[in-house]
Amino acid sequence: MRLLVVSQYFWPENFRINDLAAELVARGHSVTVLTGVPNYPEGAVYPPYQAQPAQFAHHAGARIVRVPMLARGRGSLRLVLNYLSFALSASLLGPWRLRGEHFDALLAYEPSPITVGLPAAVLRAVKRAPLAFWVLDLWPETLQAIGVVRARWILGLVGQLVRFIYRRCDLILAQSRSFIPQIRRYADMATPVDYFPNWAEALFADAGVERAPEVPLQPGSFDVMFAGNVGDAQDFPAILDAAERLRAEPGIRWLIVGDGRLSGWVADQVVRRGLQRQVLLLGRHPVERMPSFFRHAGALLVSLKKEPIFAMTIPGKLQSYLAAGVPVLAMLDGEGADVVRAAGCGLACPAGDAQALADAVRTLAAMTPAQRQAMGDNGRRASAREFDRGLLIGQLEAQLLALAGGARGESLLARGAP
């Protein structure tokens, strides 16, 4: 199968689409990725890419075709321009740079923004190939939840854009079951909408790695680790409130591994609240290093703000946490919290409830190592049962092959072939 992936983000940016492309190549498929220049999450183009862009033209056997775009920078206006510049550039330059090439199927990857669907729809028409669209973030609901857009008329226009994109898809994949009814509001009723969650990269199951030397050792401490994007959706005000409530308990530390648009605010708040000893900001590190950081964790924290849209979301990091075999602390509502409770792999408390989070940390810290290990083992079993990488990618591979086969059959019929 000749597959074209359309994604605003790709390697060396850290997204699960990198792993998916690599695995599909390993299964014998030809994969081309249309993407932009790497600038997430720092907001500036990666210096190594600027110095030697030719070194970033392939990843694990997948060919990468990049189009120019405006880097994210800082501030809402720059972010909007970043989204629009990729959509416009990929829609206009993408067909030209891929001219003369045939693809059996297209896959659009949408962790946000929805505008990645515009070049995907253009290429579907130009290449006459079926399009699968993987929805990891619901628009316009997410825009409203994080306060980026409040005007109803703008949200209405975004809804029309979503409808335009979904109705040009041949298959829509939803990262949680709760997404499916929301997607159905905008999609054509004849378009299949299937549940397709994230998985954990195989490296997270490796328990034999050495501990990350960047984390200062503190004998007897109970370390709560947050790993990933430091943004508005993750509700760091509530996390820091919980840290303040546990200030008097010197054995509890909070380790933040990652960065994002809210990193500066978090760093300032740690100083203002006098939490320098309790909260350690360890910066961003490659995904390959994450298992070495997880070795320090007594619990892994996943959080989202208290909003209806986030109650429908299974955060992508949750699958990695489960595979790591470390107890999970979930300050979540809805489907993500249900996964933790059903698996018995940790403790869940309501989104936005700093006191409940502090209480959950105390509870976990008071457990014996054997009790916490049992939770971690439950997480590994849930990972293998519900989010197995091989099974999920195999499912997607079969769906893409079916789309490609159906498209070839329709093409033969159109030409009058027997």
Backbone torsions as a table, in degrees:
resi	resn	phi	psi	omega
1	MET	NA	135.0	174.6
2	ARG	-99.4	109.9	-172.9
3	LEU	-112.0	133.8	171.9
4	LEU	-107.7	120.5	175.9
5	VAL	-98.7	129.1	176.2
6	VAL	-111.6	116.6	-176.6
7	SER	-150.5	131.3	175.8
8	GLN	-65.0	-25.7	-176.8
9	TYR	-118.4	140.0	174.1
10	PHE	-161.5	168.8	-180.0
11	TRP	-44.9	135.7	12.4
12	PRO	-85.3	6.2	170.8
13	GLU	-68.0	146.7	-170.3
14	ASN	-95.6	94.2	177.1
15	PHE	-137.1	155.2	-176.2
16	ARG	-66.5	-17.6	177.6
17	ILE	-62.8	-26.4	176.5
18	ASN	-61.3	-48.0	-178.7
19	ASP	-65.2	-39.9	-179.9
20	LEU	-63.4	-46.6	179.7
21	ALA	-60.6	-43.5	-179.2
22	ALA	-62.4	-42.0	-178.3
23	GLU	-68.6	-38.0	178.6
24	LEU	-66.4	-36.3	173.6
25	VAL	-62.8	-45.2	180.0
26	ALA	-61.3	-25.5	178.4
27	ARG	-87.3	5.9	172.4
28	GLY	98.9	9.2	-179.4
29	HIS	-95.1	154.9	175.0
30	SER	-93.4	119.1	-174.4
31	VAL	-119.5	125.3	172.4
32	THR	-116.2	136.7	-178.3
33	VAL	-117.4	121.5	172.5
34	LEU	-95.8	119.2	-174.9
35	THR	-149.1	-176.0	179.5
36	GLY	-103.5	-165.2	177.9
37	VAL	-86.4	140.6	-174.3
38	PRO	-69.2	120.7	-179.4
39	ASN	-149.5	9.0	-179.3
40	TYR	-100.2	136.7	2.5
41	PRO	-99.4	-0.8	-172.2
42	GLU	-62.8	-29.5	-178.4
43	GLY	95.2	-3.8	177.0
44	ALA	-126.6	150.1	-179.5
45	VAL	-61.7	135.7	-179.0
46	TYR	-56.1	126.6	178.1
47	PRO	-56.0	-41.1	178.5
48	PRO	-60.4	-35.0	177.5
49	TYR	-69.0	-42.5	178.5
50	GLN	-60.1	-37.9	-177.4
51	ALA	-73.2	-40.7	-175.9
52	GLN	-142.6	74.4	-177.7
53	PRO	-60.8	-28.5	-179.6
54	ALA	-63.3	-23.6	179.8
55	GLN	-73.7	-8.7	-177.3
56	PHE	-115.9	28.7	-178.3
57	ALA	-92.5	-9.0	178.3
58	HIS	-143.8	149.7	174.9
59	HIS	-144.9	116.2	176.8
60	ALA	50.9	37.4	177.9
61	GLY	92.1	-10.4	176.8
62	ALA	-87.5	134.9	177.1
63	ARG	-83.3	137.8	-177.0
64	ILE	-114.0	124.4	175.1
65	VAL	-112.1	117.6	-175.4
66	ARG	-108.1	145.7	175.3
67	VAL	-119.5	151.7	-179.8
68	PRO	-68.8	153.1	179.2
69	MET	-161.8	164.5	176.7
70	LEU	-84.7	129.8	178.8
71	ALA	-63.6	157.0	-175.1
72	ARG	-60.3	-38.7	-176.9
73	GLY	58.6	-147.4	178.3
74	ARG	-126.9	143.2	177.5
75	GLY	100.6	155.9	-175.1
76	SER	-65.8	-39.1	-178.4
77	LEU	-62.7	-44.9	179.5
78	ARG	-62.8	-35.9	-180.0
79	LEU	-66.2	-43.1	177.5
80	VAL	-61.0	-44.3	179.4
81	LEU	-65.4	-34.3	175.5
82	ASN	-60.8	-47.7	179.5
83	TYR	-61.6	-48.7	-175.9
84	LEU	-68.6	-36.4	-177.9
85	SER	-66.4	-38.7	177.3
86	PHE	-67.5	-44.8	-178.8
87	ALA	-58.2	-43.9	-179.1
88	LEU	-69.8	-46.3	-177.4
89	SER	-64.0	-45.0	-178.8
90	ALA	-69.1	-32.1	179.0
91	SER	-70.8	-36.7	-177.5
92	LEU	-89.4	-47.3	-175.9
93	LEU	-86.7	-27.4	-178.6
94	GLY	-56.1	-53.2	178.7
95	PRO	-59.5	-35.0	179.7
96	TRP	-68.2	-45.5	-177.5
97	ARG	-72.7	-17.3	177.6
98	LEU	-107.6	16.7	-176.5
99	ARG	-60.2	142.4	178.3
100	GLY	79.4	-2.7	-178.3
101	GLU	-100.4	139.1	178.0
102	HIS	-105.9	140.4	176.8
103	PHE	-128.7	143.1	179.3
104	ASP	-80.6	-28.9	-179.0
105	ALA	-159.0	158.3	176.2
106	LEU	-120.0	144.6	174.4
107	LEU	-129.3	119.7	175.6
108	ALA	-100.3	133.9	-177.6
109	TYR	-109.3	118.9	-171.4
110	GLU	-127.9	80.5	170.1
111	PRO	-79.4	-10.3	-177.3
112	SER	129.4	130.3	12.2
113	PRO	-95.4	164.7	176.8
114	ILE	-65.3	-21.1	-176.7
115	THR	-62.1	-13.5	174.4
116	VAL	-62.1	-20.6	179.2
117	GLY	-70.6	-20.5	-179.8
118	LEU	-67.5	-54.2	176.0
119	PRO	-63.9	-30.6	177.1
120	ALA	-63.4	-42.2	179.2
121	ALA	-66.8	-39.8	177.5
122	VAL	-61.1	-46.4	-178.2
123	LEU	-69.7	-31.5	173.7
124	ARG	-59.1	-42.3	179.9
125	ALA	-71.6	-43.4	-177.0
126	VAL	-68.8	-44.1	-176.4
127	LYS	-87.6	-10.1	-179.5
128	ARG	52.6	47.5	179.7
129	ALA	-124.1	146.0	-179.0
130	PRO	-69.0	149.7	-174.8
131	LEU	-118.0	125.3	168.9
132	ALA	-103.9	136.6	-173.9
133	PHE	-123.5	115.1	-176.8
134	TRP	-96.1	109.7	-175.3
135	VAL	-93.6	113.4	174.8
136	LEU	-109.5	-5.7	-179.1
137	ASP	-147.8	127.2	-177.2
138	LEU	-87.9	125.0	171.4
139	TRP	-111.6	147.4	2.9
140	PRO	-86.8	4.5	-173.4
141	GLU	-59.5	-41.1	-178.4
142	THR	-65.8	-38.9	178.6
143	LEU	-57.7	-41.3	-179.8
144	GLN	-71.0	-39.1	-175.2
145	ALA	-65.2	-37.4	-178.1
146	ILE	-95.4	5.4	173.7
147	GLY	78.6	11.9	178.7
148	VAL	-68.2	-40.3	179.4
149	VAL	-130.0	129.7	178.1
150	ARG	-118.6	-24.8	-177.2
151	ALA	-67.2	126.8	-176.3
152	ARG	-63.5	-33.8	-177.5
153	TRP	-69.6	-33.4	176.8
154	ILE	-70.5	-42.5	177.3
155	LEU	-60.5	-35.8	177.2
156	GLY	-64.6	-40.6	177.8
157	LEU	-65.2	-40.4	177.5
158	VAL	-63.1	-39.1	176.6
159	GLY	-60.2	-39.0	176.4
160	GLN	-64.8	-37.6	176.7
161	LEU	-63.5	-44.4	178.4
162	VAL	-58.9	-45.5	179.2
163	ARG	-60.3	-43.9	179.4
164	PHE	-58.0	-44.3	-177.1
165	ILE	-71.4	-50.1	-176.7
166	TYR	-59.4	-34.4	-176.4
167	ARG	-80.1	3.1	172.9
168	ARG	-113.3	18.5	178.1
169	CYS	-106.1	149.1	176.6
170	ASP	-98.7	-17.6	176.1
171	LEU	-154.6	134.0	176.1
172	ILE	-118.4	130.9	-179.8
173	LEU	-110.3	131.1	-175.9
174	ALA	-111.5	131.7	-176.0
175	GLN	-73.3	-14.6	174.2
176	SER	-141.6	156.3	178.7
177	ARG	-64.8	-31.1	-179.1
178	SER	-66.9	-21.4	179.2
179	PHE	-69.4	-28.6	-167.5
180	ILE	-59.9	-47.3	178.0
181	PRO	-61.2	-35.8	178.9
182	GLN	-66.6	-42.4	178.3
183	ILE	-63.6	-39.2	-179.3
184	ARG	-60.6	-25.6	179.2
185	ARG	-62.0	-27.7	-174.6
186	TYR	-111.9	-24.2	-173.9
187	ALA	-82.4	159.0	171.4
188	ASP	-63.8	137.4	-176.5
189	MET	-62.7	-23.9	-179.3
190	ALA	-82.9	-10.2	-178.0
191	THR	-81.9	126.0	177.6
192	PRO	-65.2	137.2	174.7
193	VAL	-125.1	111.5	-173.4
194	ASP	-116.9	149.1	174.8
195	TYR	-74.3	124.4	178.0
196	PHE	-146.0	95.8	-174.9
197	PRO	-82.4	173.5	170.9
198	ASN	-71.5	170.4	174.9
199	TRP	-136.4	174.1	176.3
200	ALA	-100.7	134.8	173.4
201	GLU	-59.9	147.9	-174.0
202	ALA	-58.3	-27.9	-174.8
203	LEU	-63.3	-23.6	-176.7
204	PHE	-72.6	-17.0	179.3
205	ALA	-86.2	-1.2	-178.0
206	ASP	-81.6	108.3	-178.9
207	ALA	-92.0	1.2	-174.6
208	GLY	-96.3	6.7	-177.4
209	VAL	-77.1	156.0	176.3
210	GLU	-76.5	155.5	177.7
211	ARG	-68.4	144.6	179.2
212	ALA	-65.0	126.0	-178.8
213	PRO	-70.8	-13.4	-179.5
214	GLU	-69.2	-18.1	-177.8
215	VAL	-92.5	117.0	178.7
216	PRO	-63.2	132.9	179.0
217	LEU	-76.3	135.4	176.2
218	GLN	-135.7	97.0	-176.0
219	PRO	-52.8	132.8	177.4
220	GLY	83.9	-0.8	-178.0
221	SER	-79.4	153.5	171.8
222	PHE	-109.5	114.5	-171.6
223	ASP	-103.9	121.6	173.3
224	VAL	-97.1	121.2	-174.8
225	MET	-112.6	129.8	169.3
226	PHE	-106.7	127.6	179.9
227	ALA	-126.6	127.7	176.2
228	GLY	133.1	-155.1	-174.7
229	ASN	-70.4	130.6	176.7
230	VAL	-99.3	89.9	-174.8
231	GLY	-134.2	-174.6	-178.1
232	ASP	-63.5	-39.0	-174.3
233	ALA	-65.8	-25.0	-173.6
234	GLN	-81.2	-3.6	172.8
235	ASP	57.9	56.4	177.7
236	PHE	-67.2	-26.6	172.7
237	PRO	-56.0	-42.6	179.2
238	ALA	-69.5	-37.5	178.5
239	ILE	-62.6	-44.9	179.9
240	LEU	-69.0	-32.9	174.6
241	ASP	-62.0	-41.2	177.9
242	ALA	-65.0	-39.9	178.0
243	ALA	-61.7	-39.7	177.4
244	GLU	-62.6	-39.5	-179.8
245	ARG	-64.4	-23.8	-179.0
246	LEU	-105.4	14.9	-177.6
247	ARG	-56.4	-37.5	-174.8
248	ALA	-76.9	-3.8	-179.7
249	GLU	-105.5	92.6	-169.9
250	PRO	-65.9	-16.6	-179.3
251	GLY	-78.8	-6.2	-176.4
252	ILE	-105.7	125.7	176.8
253	ARG	-122.9	154.3	176.6
254	TRP	-117.3	120.1	-178.3
255	LEU	-110.3	118.0	-178.6
256	ILE	-105.4	112.7	180.0
257	VAL	-111.8	107.3	-178.0
258	GLY	143.3	-179.9	174.7
259	ASP	-154.1	-177.4	-177.5
260	GLY	164.0	-167.1	-172.6
261	ARG	-65.9	-20.4	-178.1
262	LEU	-102.5	7.1	-175.0
263	SER	-59.3	-43.8	-179.5
264	GLY	-62.8	-41.8	179.1
265	TRP	-63.4	-44.0	-179.7
266	VAL	-61.7	-44.9	179.8
267	ALA	-60.4	-41.2	179.2
268	ASP	-65.6	-41.3	-179.0
269	GLN	-67.4	-35.8	177.9
270	VAL	-59.8	-41.5	178.9
271	VAL	-70.9	-46.5	-177.9
272	ARG	-60.5	-35.1	-177.9
273	ARG	-90.7	-1.5	-179.8
274	GLY	66.1	39.5	-175.7
275	LEU	-105.2	20.4	-174.3
276	GLN	-59.5	-31.9	-179.8
277	ARG	-80.9	-27.6	-176.8
278	GLN	-89.3	-31.8	-174.1
279	VAL	-118.5	116.8	179.9
280	LEU	-108.7	124.3	179.1
281	LEU	-97.7	110.5	-170.3
282	LEU	-102.7	-0.3	175.1
283	GLY	76.7	-178.8	-177.5
284	ARG	-89.5	143.7	177.7
285	HIS	-139.5	155.5	179.7
286	PRO	-59.2	151.3	-178.7
287	VAL	-58.2	-30.3	-179.8
288	GLU	-64.0	-22.2	-179.8
289	ARG	-88.2	-11.9	-172.8
290	MET	-59.0	-41.5	178.9
291	PRO	-57.3	-32.6	179.4
292	SER	-70.3	-30.4	174.7
293	PHE	-74.8	-39.4	-179.5
294	PHE	-61.0	-24.9	179.1
295	ARG	-61.7	-20.2	178.7
296	HIS	-85.6	-14.6	-167.3
297	ALA	-84.0	131.3	167.1
298	GLY	-84.5	-24.3	175.5
299	ALA	-154.4	148.7	177.8
300	LEU	-109.4	126.9	-173.1
301	LEU	-98.7	130.5	171.8
302	VAL	-126.6	134.6	-174.7
303	SER	-147.0	148.5	171.3
304	LEU	-143.9	152.6	-179.0
305	LYS	-63.7	160.4	179.3
306	LYS	-80.4	89.5	178.2
307	GLU	-142.7	144.3	-179.6
308	PRO	-54.5	-38.5	-177.9
309	ILE	-65.2	-36.9	-178.7
310	PHE	-75.0	-22.1	174.4
311	ALA	-69.1	-16.8	177.6
312	MET	-90.3	-5.2	-169.4
313	THR	-100.3	139.4	166.7
314	ILE	-103.4	104.9	-177.4
315	PRO	-57.1	137.1	-175.8
316	GLY	-58.8	-30.6	-179.0
317	LYS	-69.3	-19.7	-177.0
318	LEU	-60.8	-40.0	179.1
319	GLN	-63.5	-37.9	178.0
320	SER	-67.0	-40.1	178.3
321	TYR	-61.7	-44.1	-179.9
322	LEU	-60.0	-45.6	-177.8
323	ALA	-65.5	-26.1	-177.4
324	ALA	-73.6	-17.6	178.6
325	GLY	72.9	31.2	178.1
326	VAL	-116.4	140.0	178.3
327	PRO	-54.4	143.4	-177.1
328	VAL	-105.1	133.1	168.5
329	LEU	-105.2	116.6	-175.9
330	ALA	-116.5	110.7	171.7
331	MET	-97.2	78.5	-171.0
332	LEU	-141.3	158.9	166.4
333	ASP	-110.2	164.3	166.7
334	GLY	73.3	-140.3	-167.6
335	GLU	-65.2	-38.2	178.6
336	GLY	-63.1	-45.2	177.6
337	ALA	-64.4	-36.2	179.2
338	ASP	-61.9	-38.0	178.8
339	VAL	-60.7	-44.7	-178.3
340	VAL	-65.2	-45.9	-178.0
341	ARG	-65.9	-44.4	-177.9
342	ALA	-64.4	-35.6	-178.7
343	ALA	-78.9	-20.3	-174.8
344	GLY	64.3	34.6	-173.3
345	CYS	-102.5	8.3	-178.7
346	GLY	168.3	-155.7	-179.4
347	LEU	-123.9	140.2	177.6
348	ALA	-119.3	141.5	175.7
349	CYS	-134.7	162.3	-176.1
350	PRO	-61.7	144.7	176.2
351	ALA	-57.1	138.5	176.2
352	GLY	78.5	0.7	-175.8
353	ASP	-97.0	91.1	-176.5
354	ALA	-63.7	-38.4	-179.6
355	GLN	-65.7	-42.4	179.0
356	ALA	-64.8	-36.2	176.9
357	LEU	-65.1	-44.9	177.8
358	ALA	-60.1	-40.9	178.9
359	ASP	-64.3	-40.2	179.8
360	ALA	-65.3	-38.0	177.0
361	VAL	-62.8	-45.5	177.9
362	ARG	-57.9	-43.8	-178.3
363	THR	-61.3	-47.3	179.9
364	LEU	-65.2	-41.6	-178.7
365	ALA	-62.9	-29.9	-178.2
366	ALA	-82.1	-11.2	-179.9
367	MET	-72.5	160.3	174.4
368	THR	-77.7	157.5	175.2
369	PRO	-55.4	-35.6	-179.8
370	ALA	-66.4	-38.3	178.3
371	GLN	-66.0	-41.7	178.8
372	ARG	-68.5	-36.7	178.7
373	GLN	-63.4	-37.2	177.7
374	ALA	-62.0	-39.9	175.8
375	MET	-62.6	-45.4	178.9
376	GLY	-60.1	-41.0	178.0
377	ASP	-64.3	-38.1	175.8
378	ASN	-61.3	-37.9	178.1
379	GLY	-63.1	-43.6	178.9
380	ARG	-61.9	-41.2	178.9
381	ARG	-64.9	-40.5	177.6
382	ALA	-64.4	-38.2	178.3
383	SER	-60.9	-46.4	-179.3
384	ALA	-68.0	-32.6	-175.9
385	ARG	-79.3	-41.5	-170.3
386	GLU	-111.9	-23.4	-172.2
387	PHE	-132.1	38.9	-178.8
388	ASP	-67.8	126.1	-175.6
389	ARG	-59.2	-49.9	-176.9
390	GLY	-62.0	-43.6	-179.2
391	LEU	-66.1	-42.8	-178.2
392	LEU	-67.4	-44.5	179.3
393	ILE	-66.8	-35.0	175.2
394	GLY	-62.1	-39.5	177.2
395	GLN	-61.3	-46.6	179.4
396	LEU	-64.5	-42.1	178.9
397	GLU	-56.8	-45.3	179.8
398	ALA	-63.2	-39.5	179.5
399	GLN	-66.4	-41.4	178.9
400	LEU	-66.5	-40.1	177.6
401	LEU	-64.0	-37.9	177.9
402	ALA	-65.9	-41.5	176.0
403	LEU	-60.5	-47.3	-178.3
404	ALA	-62.8	-41.3	178.9
405	GLY	-65.2	-40.3	177.0
406	GLY	-64.0	-38.7	178.9
407	ALA	-66.7	-39.2	178.9
408	ARG	-65.7	-39.7	178.9
409	GLY	-63.3	-42.2	178.5
410	GLU	-64.8	-36.5	179.2
411	SER	-64.6	-42.2	178.9
412	LEU	-64.8	-41.6	178.3
413	LEU	-62.7	-40.8	-179.6
414	ALA	-62.7	-31.0	-179.1
415	ARG	-89.8	-0.1	178.7
416	GLY	77.4	22.5	-179.3
417	ALA	-72.4	148.9	-179.7
418	PRO	-70.4	NA	NA
